[in-house]
């Protein structure tokens, strides 16, 4: 289970769809991390709170899962896919990659 691959897309790949409202982003980082750097328009659900908030995750559209570097989000993606969410994918490289490739004004911790 832990080593199984999950679908992933890079921030650069999803930006056009996210900007046009076709993709939802769920940010699973902790509050202090989000306070430091966030992708506007994302939904914030801490990783540990995902099981209690699955009703807030759309099933009718693609959903990207975001964390700091892509590790936590890969685990959340795996969990959600195992629980019936076929539309979720990991955002590879997390907010660190988002900052480097798309928005250098972000300063993720």
C-alpha positions, 0 to 999 in steps of 0.5 A: 500500500505505502509504495503504490503509485498514485496519479500525479500532475505538476502545478504547471500542468494543472494551473490553466484548469485550476484558474478556469475553475475546472479543478479543485485543490485541497491543501492538506498542510497544517495551519502554520504552513498555510499561513506562510504560503497558500494557493488562493482558491484552495480548500484547506483540510488538514491531512488528519482531518480528511476522514472527517471531511470527505463530504467537502471533497467533490466527486464530480470534478478533478481534485488535486491534493497539495502539501509542502513537497508531495509526500503527504498529498500522495498519502492522502490521494492514496487514501481517498482513492481507496475510499471511492474518490477516483477523481483525485490526484497528487500535486507533484512537488507540492507548494514548494514546486508551485513557488519555484515554477509558478509564484516566486512570491510564495515562501513555503515553510 
